[in-house]
Amino acid sequence: MLKGTKHSGTVILRLATHNTHNTTPITPITFIQLYTHHIMSSSTASNLSAQHTIDIITDSLPATVETTALSATGETQTTLLVQEHPLTLYLNRVEIVTLMTMGNEPHYLVVGFLLHQHLIESVDDISAIHIDWSVHSAAVSAKTTQQIEEKTNSRVVTSGCGQGTMFSHVMDNLPSFSKHNTTITTAQIYELLAQLAHENTIYRQAGAVHSCALCTHDSVIKSVEDVGRHNAIDALGGYIALESPQQKPTVMYTTGRLTSEMVIKTVQMQIPILLSRSGATAMGVAVGKAAGVMLISRAKGRSFSVLTEPQRLVIHQTE
């Protein structure tokens, strides 16, 4: 099964999903070697097209698994647990990082991570992505001038759930983000929060996940849940790069803390407003002020706190 979709000059080919139940054992090294051969053999055909082509072989895993538990009243009951899987990312055969993820739409996570870490400059650098859950690996072939091994030597373990990773050069080279004059009304915030309450499907079933969502001022474009907020926001970065949504996101929502990592990644996606159900760190606020991002924390129901760019909030006294 082959599906082609054109987005802003980029043709994305989604091949048949990989059979993760193959009984033949494959070591990670063998997997990378086989995958590299596949890329090389298809490169000639790719060069014949004026359109950029990405070969994507991917698969999503079930988000939850059933288990039994003892209730407070001593009754045995069935409950759901969130799945958590290691996914080791290789870029041009160089091992980059192992991400702990729920496993849903992993190609978005992989692309977003590489972009946010500046390991690729554009999604157009990528020629192929192969997700293989039988060996918990994601192999990416890309044209990049980045010194991959040099850039990945120094890591910052962030405060994200599941221990997010940010390579230090990203923090040293925060992109220039001109201050927006984008305003938002209290009514728009209340309406977004009401819509977002219906998006947390896995959280309502099993808990144990964070959610991030791309929004306009009026609606939710795309929502992602994962075991770490850094995964969820990376996946949204990958979604923007691969799918080029027609609606331009103006608000990023997260259920997690407003840390420097979350602010930086919002800046990288050029989104002027970052809205959170949780609180903020001092460094997150400092980065937000420097970048001109409007940070809104502790947003629940009809309550929130604007930490930066307060002049951009339009308050309706009748609300």
N, C-alpha and C positions, 0 to 999 in steps of 0.2 A: 504494500500500500504506500503510495507516494502522494504527497500533497504539496503544491506550490502556492505560496502567498506572496504578493508583492506589496512592499511597504516602503514608500519614499525612495524608490530606486533600488531597493534591496529585495532580492528574491530569496525567501527562506524555504528550504526544502526539508520537510519532516519525513524521515523514512519510517518504515515499520518499527515499532518499539522493540527493543531488544528482549529476547526471551531470558528472563532472570532465573528460570527454573532448569536451565541446561545442567545435566548431570555430569558433564565433562569438566574436571577441575581445571581452572585457568589461573595461573599465577599472575600477579600484577605486572611483572616484567613481560611475560608472554603477551598479555593483553595490550600493553603499550606498543610492543613490536608489531603485532598484527594490525593495530589501529593505524600506526604510522604507514604501513604498507598500503592500507586502504586509501589513505589521504594522497599518497604519492601517485597511486594508479589513477586517481580521479582528477588530478590537478590539470592534466592536459585538456580535458573536457571543460573544466571550469574556465580556463583561459579563453575558450572560444566564444564565451558569452560576454556581451557588454555589461550585463547585469552582474552584480556581486552575488555569489551563491554561498550559502552556509548549509552544509550537510549536518543535520541534527538527528542523532539517534538517542532517544530519551524514553523514560518511563517513570510514572509516578507510583509510589508505594502507598498502601493503605495508611490512613492517618492514625487509626486507633486499633487496639486489640482488646478483646474481652478478657476479664479475669473475675474471680470471686473475692468477696471481702466480707468481713464480719461487721455488722452495723452496731450502733451504740446500744440497741435493744437486744443484741445477741442473735440476730437473724442473719443468715447467709444470703447475700445479694450479689447480683451481677453488676459489674461496673466497667467502665472503659478506661484504658490507659493510653496515653499518647505514645506513639512509636518514636524512637530516636535512633538514627542510623549514622555511622561514620561515612563520610564521602571524601576520599582523598583526591585532590585536584592536581592534575599534571598540566603544565603549559609547555608545549614543545618538548615533552619528555622530561621536563624538570619538575620534581615534586615541589608543590607550592605550600599546601596546607591541608590538614584534615578538618573538615567542617562537620559538626554534629547537627543533623537536620532531620526534619520529619519526613522528608523525601518526596514532597509534592512539587511538581513542576521544577525539577532541579536545574534544568537548563537556564531558567531565569536567574536562579541563585548564582550559578557559575559565572554567567556573563556580568551580572551586577557586581560580584566580588572583584573580578578582574578589572572592570572599569573603575570602581571606587578605589582600588589599590594602585591605580595608574600602571598596571602591568600590561595593559593595552591602551591605545589612545582612542580607539573607536571600535564599534561592533564590526565595521567593515574590515578590520584587521583579521577577523576570525574566518577560517575556511571550513572548520569542522568541529563538532562537539559530539562526544560519544559517552553517554552515561551507561555504565554497566554495573548493576547492583549485585551481580554474582560475585564481583570482586570489590564492590564498594568504591569504584573509581570513576572519575570524570576526566577524560583526556581531551584536551583542546589543542588544536593546531592553529597557529596564528602567525601572521607576519608582524613582527615587532622589532623595534630597534632598542628596546629596553634591555638593560643588563639584568636579566632575570635573577640570576643567583646572587649578584651583588645587592640588588634591591630587597631581596627576601632574607638577607642575613640578619637584619635588625628588626625585631618585632616588638610591638607594644601589646601586651595582653590587656584588653579593655575590661571595663566593669560589666559588660554584657552577660546575660544569663547564658551559660554554656561557654563562657570565656571567649569573647570575640577577639579577633586578631586584627591589628592595624599596623602596617609596616610604617616605620618612622618617617620615611621620606614623604608620605602623604601629609603628615602633620606639618612638615617643614615647607610644603608647597601648596598651601590652601589656595585654591583659585580665587581670583578677584571676583567679587560678587557685588555689583553696583547696587546701591540701596534702592529698594522698590518704594513706590508711593502707593502700592496696593493696600487698600483698606478692606476691612471686613466688619460687618455689623453684628451686634449681639444676637439678633434674630437668625442670621446665617449660621453662627456658631451653634446655637440651640438646635436648629434644624439638622445640621450635619451630625451632631451628637446623637440625635434621635435615629437618624438613618444608620449610623455606625453601630448602634446597639443591636441591629439585626444581622450584622456581618460576622460576628464572632461565633461561627457554627461549632468549631472544634472546642473552643473554650466552654461553651454552654454544655457540651456533651461530656467533656473529660477534664477541663481545666488544663493547667500545666503548659500553656502556650502564650506567646505574645502575638499581637496583631499590629500590622501597619497597613495604611490605606492611602492611595492616591485619590485626591478629591478636587473638584472644582469648588467654587463657593456655594454651589447648590446641590451637588450630588456626588456620590462615590463612584469613581472610575474603576478601581481595582483594589481588592483587599486580599492580604496574604497573612496566613497564620503559620508560625513555626516555633520551635522550642527556644529560640533566641530572637530578640528584637533586631539584632544586627543582621541575622539571616533574612528576616522579613523585609527589612528596608533594602538589602542588597537585591533580593528577588524583584522588588519593584523597580529598582534601577535597571535590571536586566529586562524586565517587561517593557519599560519605556524604549530601551534601545532596540529590542527585537520587534516590537509590535507597532511602534510609532502611533499611539492612540490619537484619534482626531481631536479629542478634548484635551486642552493643555491643563495639566494639574497646577493648581495654585495653593493648595493646602496639603501638607503631609500630616497624617495622623498616626500616632503610636500609643499603645497601651503602656509602654515602658518609660523609663526615666529619660529626661532630656540631658543626655551626656554629651561631651564634646564629639564623640564618635557619631552620634545621631545627627547633631547639628552639621558637622562636616559633610556627611553624606547627603543631607538635604540641600546644602549649598551646591554640591557637585551636580545635583539634578536641577539646579536653578529654580527651586521652589521657595517662594518668599515667606510662607507662613508654616510654622511647625506647631502642631497642636497635640497635647498629651493628656492622658487620663492621670498620669503620675506627676511627680515633682521633678526638680531639676538639680543638677550639680552646679557648683560655682564656676567650674571650667566651661561647662556647657553654656552658661549664661554669658561668660566672657567671650567665647567664640561667636555666639549669636550676636552680641553687640558689635563686635569687630566686623562681622559679615553683613550686618543689617538685616538679619532674619528676625521676623516677629515670632517670639516664643510665647506660647500660651500653655500654662501648666495647670494641673489639678482640675481638668475640665470634666465635670460630671453633672448631668442634669442641667440645671440653670446656674451653675457656679463655675468660675474659672479665675485664673490670675494671669495677667499679661506682664511678662518679665522684661521684655525688650520691645522697642518701637511702639510704646503705648499710644502715641499720637495717631496711629493707624486704626485704632478701634473706634468705630462709630456706635455710640451708645444711644439707644432709643429709650427715652425716659418712661414711656408707657409700658415697657416690657417688664 
